[in-house]
Amino acid sequence: MIADKGYDRDRLRKALAEPGVKPCIPGRADRKEPIACDTDLYKSRHLIECLFDRLKD
């Protein structure tokens, strides 16, 4: 699951891990311990958002 930094919560990460979903959510700036995130996969999220923006126009 690819999500924005606003969804960076330990509870959400734990809930996603139970059924075997691998989260791709970058850590927020105020997080004490950094979280590893696949940056290439996260960049593809931007392309999908741009596609939906164009469809809305």
C-alpha angles and dihedrals in degrees: 000000000000115000142161125262089261088074094055100124128136091224092056093046090051092048091051093048094056096070091037101261113150110217121218099196120139116228121257119250093248094055112120096213117040117238121219115239131179099246095192091054091046091053090058087062088067091056091053092050090051090051092054090046090056092047090052091053 
